[in-house]
Amino acid sequence: MKKNETEKQLSDQALGAIMMALQKSLLEQSDIVPALKGMRFKESPAGLMVMNPPLVKYEYGDEEASTDDEAVVTSTE
């Protein structure tokens, strides 16, 4: 079967960005739809890339930890 030239595939980076959006929505107990709708994609040789991957912020330890203990995780490749 010949691949249609209008077909696109997600790159590993885009899949990671979608997984990060899912993790963020689960952590925050929020709807994932706005995050998915807001993603901007760009074509690359590896497939579609997300130009604005989500940031997932979380704290180590208990909820009263200082902001110095915060970590920011983003999907990059």
TIGUVO-536637 format. One line per 10 residues: number of its first residue (from 1); for each residue x, y, z of N, C-alpha, C, O, CB. Coordinates in nm, 4 decimals. Glycine has a CB too. Layout:
NUM> X/Y/Z/X/Y/Z/X/Y/Z/X/Y/Z/X/Y/Z  ...
This chain:
1> 0.0848/-0.1187/0.0000/0.0000/0.0000/0.0000/0.0885/0.1239/0.0000/0.1760/0.1382/0.0854/-0.0960/0.0005/0.1225  0.0660/0.2129/-0.0950/0.1449/0.3356/-0.1058/0.0920/0.4400/-0.0084/-0.0288/0.4613/0.0022/0.1421/0.3904/-0.2504  0.1842/0.5048/0.0627/0.1448/0.6063/0.1598/0.0938/0.7308/0.0873/0.1593/0.7827/-0.0031/0.2632/0.6421/0.2526  -0.0218/0.7768/0.1278/-0.0822/0.8965/0.0716/0.0045/1.0171/0.1104/0.0446/1.0293/0.2262/-0.2299/0.9139/0.1216  0.0330/1.1044/0.0168/0.1195/1.2193/0.0447/0.0568/1.3187/0.1413/0.1279/1.4022/0.1972/0.1539/1.2897/-0.0838  -0.0737/1.3123/0.1626/-0.1359/1.4027/0.2584/-0.1376/1.3431/0.3995/-0.1720/1.4123/0.4953/-0.2780/1.4361/0.2139  -0.1012/1.2169/0.4127/-0.0966/1.1554/0.5449/0.0233/1.2061/0.6223/0.1295/1.2308/0.5651/-0.0919/1.0027/0.5337  0.0061/1.2215/0.7520/0.1143/1.2676/0.8405/0.1246/1.1712/0.9578/0.0266/1.1062/0.9944/0.0890/1.4145/0.8910  0.2424/1.1621/1.0159/0.2638/1.0828/1.1358/0.3180/1.1732/1.2446/0.3831/1.2739/1.2168/0.3602/0.9645/1.1088  0.2905/1.1362/1.3692/0.3471/1.2092/1.4819/0.4906/1.1640/1.5043/0.5213/1.0452/1.4948/0.2624/1.1882/1.6098
11> 0.5773/1.2586/1.5339/0.7153/1.2252/1.5699/0.7170/1.1734/1.7134/0.6176/1.1849/1.7852/0.8099/1.3493/1.5540  0.8288/1.1170/1.7544/0.8444/1.0746/1.8937/0.8289/1.1938/1.9877/0.7739/1.1802/2.0970/0.9815/1.0072/1.9150  0.8772/1.3103/1.9452/0.8651/1.4319/2.0263/0.7185/1.4673/2.0457/0.6778/1.5029/2.1563/0.9404/1.5497/1.9604  0.6375/1.4581/1.9387/0.4956/1.4906/1.9482/0.4230/1.3910/2.0381/0.3367/1.4298/2.1169/0.4318/1.4925/1.8088  0.4574/1.2638/2.0266/0.3970/1.1635/2.1146/0.4302/1.1926/2.2602/0.3446/1.1801/2.3478/0.4448/1.0226/2.0766  0.5557/1.2316/2.2859/0.5966/1.2682/2.4213/0.5199/1.3896/2.4719/0.4813/1.3941/2.5887/0.7463/1.2960/2.4256  0.4976/1.4880/2.3852/0.4231/1.6082/2.4242/0.2790/1.5732/2.4590/0.2230/1.6281/2.5539/0.4264/1.7131/2.3115  0.2188/1.4827/2.3832/0.0822/1.4399/2.4120/0.0775/1.3640/2.5445/-0.0159/1.3814/2.6228/0.0275/1.3519/2.2975  0.1769/1.2806/2.5696/0.1835/1.2080/2.6966/0.2019/1.3049/2.8135/0.1433/1.2854/2.9200/0.2986/1.1054/2.6940  0.2830/1.4092/2.7939/0.3013/1.5096/2.8995/0.1695/1.5828/2.9265/0.1369/1.6108/3.0419/0.4122/1.6111/2.8600
21> 0.0944/1.6137/2.8217/-0.0352/1.6790/2.8393/-0.1301/1.5875/2.9166/-0.2060/1.6340/3.0017/-0.0963/1.7169/2.7024  -0.1259/1.4589/2.8872/-0.2100/1.3636/2.9588/-0.1701/1.3557/3.1063/-0.2562/1.3572/3.1943/-0.2008/1.2249/2.8938  -0.0400/1.3474/3.1329/0.0075/1.3425/3.2713/-0.0327/1.4685/3.3473/-0.0754/1.4617/3.4626/0.1601/1.3250/3.2751  -0.0186/1.5832/3.2818/-0.0542/1.7096/3.3463/-0.2032/1.7136/3.3786/-0.2422/1.7554/3.4876/-0.0161/1.8285/3.2566  -0.2866/1.6703/3.2840/-0.4305/1.6727/3.3092/-0.4686/1.5753/3.4205/-0.5601/1.6028/3.4981/-0.5075/1.6389/3.1811  -0.3997/1.4629/3.4286/-0.4268/1.3678/3.5366/-0.3838/1.4239/3.6718/-0.4563/1.4122/3.7706/-0.3553/1.2350/3.5098  -0.2643/1.4853/3.6755/-0.2153/1.5428/3.8011/-0.3050/1.6553/3.8507/-0.3327/1.6663/3.9701/-0.0733/1.5945/3.7835  -0.3496/1.7379/3.7583/-0.4320/1.8536/3.7940/-0.5808/1.8211/3.7959/-0.6629/1.9059/3.8310/-0.4063/1.9669/3.6973  -0.6154/1.6981/3.7581/-0.7548/1.6558/3.7456/-0.8323/1.7546/3.6597/-0.9396/1.8018/3.6974/-0.8204/1.6424/3.8843  -0.7753/1.7850/3.5432/-0.8366/1.8809/3.4516/-0.8592/1.8154/3.3155/-0.8101/1.7057/3.2890/-0.7481/2.0074/3.4372
31> -0.9335/1.8839/3.2307/-0.9658/1.8360/3.0964/-0.8438/1.8480/3.0056/-0.7776/1.9517/3.0045/-1.0849/1.9147/3.0374  -0.8139/1.7440/2.9303/-0.6984/1.7451/2.8393/-0.7305/1.8151/2.7067/-0.6389/1.8564/2.6356/-0.6517/1.6016/2.8121  -0.8573/1.8286/2.6732/-0.8970/1.8823/2.5422/-0.8378/2.0202/2.5131/-0.7856/2.0392/2.4032/-1.0478/1.8901/2.5339  -0.8425/2.1179/2.6046/-0.7835/2.2483/2.5727/-0.6329/2.2397/2.5428/-0.5828/2.3108/2.4557/-0.8072/2.3449/2.6881  -0.5622/2.1539/2.6141/-0.4185/2.1389/2.5884/-0.3941/2.0807/2.4494/-0.3050/2.1262/2.3777/-0.3536/2.0490/2.6955  -0.4724/1.9811/2.4115/-0.4565/1.9203/2.2787/-0.4959/2.0186/2.1686/-0.4282/2.0276/2.0662/-0.5413/1.7920/2.2677  -0.6056/2.0924/2.1896/-0.6499/2.1902/2.0895/-0.5491/2.3030/2.0715/-0.5378/2.3595/1.9627/-0.7851/2.2482/2.1288  -0.4758/2.3361/2.1778/-0.3798/2.4459/2.1722/-0.2446/2.4085/2.1136/-0.1613/2.4962/2.0906/-0.3596/2.5000/2.3081  -0.2213/2.2808/2.0890/-0.0909/2.2394/2.0355/-0.0749/2.2855/1.8909/-0.1656/2.2716/1.8089/-0.0746/2.0860/2.0443  0.0433/2.3411/1.8619/0.0776/2.3829/1.7258/0.1772/2.2824/1.6703/0.2756/2.2489/1.7363/0.1366/2.5290/1.7229
41> 0.1521/2.2340/1.5491/0.2360/2.1319/1.4878/0.3125/2.1878/1.3689/0.2674/2.2803/1.3014/0.1516/2.0129/1.4444  0.4288/2.1295/1.3450/0.5115/2.1667/1.2305/0.5667/2.0388/1.1701/0.6051/1.9464/1.2417/0.6269/2.2647/1.2718  0.5704/2.0345/1.0377/0.6247/1.9167/0.9701/0.7767/1.9141/0.9829/0.8429/2.0178/0.9786/0.5830/1.9151/0.8213  0.8298/1.7942/0.9984/0.9749/1.7738/0.9994/1.0023/1.6373/0.9367/0.9089/1.5595/0.9169/1.0342/1.7829/1.1460  1.1276/1.6066/0.9052/1.1585/1.4746/0.8499/1.1194/1.3591/0.9447/1.0926/1.2479/0.8992/1.3073/1.4665/0.8182  1.1164/1.3857/1.0743/1.0811/1.2824/1.1726/0.9299/1.2662/1.1874/0.8845/1.1701/1.2494/1.1423/1.3161/1.3080  0.8519/1.3577/1.1319/0.7069/1.3571/1.1475/0.6622/1.4903/1.2037/0.7409/1.5847/1.2108/0.6609/1.2413/1.2387  0.5374/1.4985/1.2435/0.4865/1.6234/1.3001/0.5499/1.6484/1.4367/0.5590/1.5579/1.5196/0.3324/1.6194/1.3120  0.5932/1.7715/1.4588/0.6540/1.8126/1.5856/0.5606/1.9118/1.6532/0.4927/1.9891/1.5856/0.7961/1.8753/1.5636  0.5564/1.9103/1.7870/0.4769/2.0061/1.8636/0.5661/2.1255/1.8940/0.6715/2.1111/1.9560/0.4198/1.9420/1.9957
51> 0.5238/2.2428/1.8504/0.6032/2.3641/1.8678/0.5886/2.4233/2.0074/0.6737/2.5015/2.0497/0.5637/2.4671/1.7645  0.4835/2.3883/2.0794/0.4587/2.4426/2.2128/0.4239/2.3287/2.3100/0.3109/2.3211/2.3583/0.3441/2.5480/2.2086  0.5211/2.2400/2.3390/0.4904/2.1286/2.4291/0.4516/2.1795/2.5677/0.4975/2.2854/2.6105/0.6108/2.0333/2.4396  0.3671/2.1040/2.6375/0.3215/2.1478/2.7697/0.4328/2.1401/2.8737/0.5250/2.0594/2.8621/0.2030/2.0635/2.8149  0.4226/2.2242/2.9742/0.5122/2.2189/3.0892/0.4378/2.1510/3.2026/0.3210/2.1803/3.2279/0.5614/2.3618/3.1310  0.5055/2.0608/3.2701/0.4467/1.9945/3.3863/0.5289/2.0359/3.5064/0.6489/2.0090/3.5122/0.4433/1.8377/3.3697  0.4651/2.1015/3.6028/0.5316/2.1487/3.7235/0.4858/2.0656/3.8412/0.3663/2.0412/3.8580/0.5032/2.2984/3.7481  0.5794/2.0223/3.9221/0.5420/1.9488/4.0413/0.6445/1.9775/4.1498/0.7550/2.0239/4.1220/0.5318/1.7968/4.0127  0.6067/1.9495/4.2729/0.6964/1.9728/4.3854/0.7423/1.8396/4.4419/0.6670/1.7422/4.4430/0.6276/2.0574/4.4947  0.8655/1.8362/4.4884/0.9169/1.7192/4.5587/0.8738/1.7274/4.7041/0.8666/1.8365/4.7607/1.0719/1.7094/4.5469
61> 0.8455/1.6145/4.7643/0.8126/1.6131/4.9061/0.6696/1.6524/4.9312/0.5819/1.6284/4.8482/0.9038/1.7044/4.9817  0.6453/1.7145/5.0488/0.5080/1.7481/5.0853/0.4607/1.8746/5.0147/0.5383/1.9443/4.9494/0.4964/1.7653/5.2362  0.3321/1.9021/5.0294/0.2715/2.0159/4.9596/0.3187/2.1502/5.0111/0.2991/2.2515/4.9439/0.1228/2.0090/4.9709  0.3803/2.1542/5.1284/0.4264/2.2806/5.1846/0.5726/2.3081/5.1524/0.6342/2.3950/5.2140/0.4061/2.2811/5.3343  0.6286/2.2349/5.0567/0.7683/2.2550/5.0186/0.7855/2.3940/4.9591/0.6923/2.4489/4.9003/0.8146/2.1465/4.9179  0.9030/2.4500/4.9743/0.9297/2.5828/4.9196/0.9387/2.5760/4.7681/0.9511/2.4676/4.7109/1.0595/2.6411/4.9785  0.9324/2.6919/4.7028/0.9395/2.6949/4.5572/1.0772/2.6541/4.5071/1.0930/2.6238/4.3888/0.9045/2.8334/4.5057  1.1778/2.6528/4.5954/1.3105/2.6066/4.5547/1.3100/2.4586/4.5201/1.3986/2.4108/4.4493/1.4119/2.6335/4.6650  1.2097/2.3852/4.5703/1.2014/2.2418/4.5474/1.1208/2.2073/4.4232/1.1021/2.0894/4.3933/1.1412/2.1742/4.6671  1.0723/2.3082/4.3497/0.9908/2.2816/4.2311/1.0776/2.2345/4.1165/1.1951/2.2699/4.1064/0.9122/2.4064/4.1899
71> 1.0188/2.1552/4.0317/1.0875/2.1083/3.9108/0.9948/2.1319/3.7924/0.8729/2.1202/3.8050/1.1275/1.9563/3.9220  1.0517/2.1646/3.6794/0.9759/2.1832/3.5570/1.0210/2.0761/3.4597/1.1406/2.0598/3.4357/0.9955/2.3268/3.4976  0.9259/2.0034/3.4037/0.9569/1.8970/3.3108/0.8912/1.9318/3.1795/0.7740/1.9694/3.1770/0.9098/1.7584/3.3635  0.9638/1.9202/3.0708/0.9077/1.9441/2.9393/0.9606/1.8370/2.8450/1.0697/1.7836/2.8652/0.9426/2.0870/2.8880  0.8847/1.8067/2.7447/0.9297/1.7058/2.6506/1.0157/1.7726/2.5437/0.9737/1.8685/2.4790/0.8093/1.6316/2.5868  1.1359/1.7203/2.5267/1.2253/1.7730/2.4232/1.2992/1.6583/2.3575/1.3199/1.5532/2.4182/1.3256/1.8753/2.4823  1.3375/1.6785/2.2371/1.4212/1.5811/2.1658/1.5067/1.6521/2.0667/1.5848/1.5886/1.9959/1.3369/1.4746/2.0958
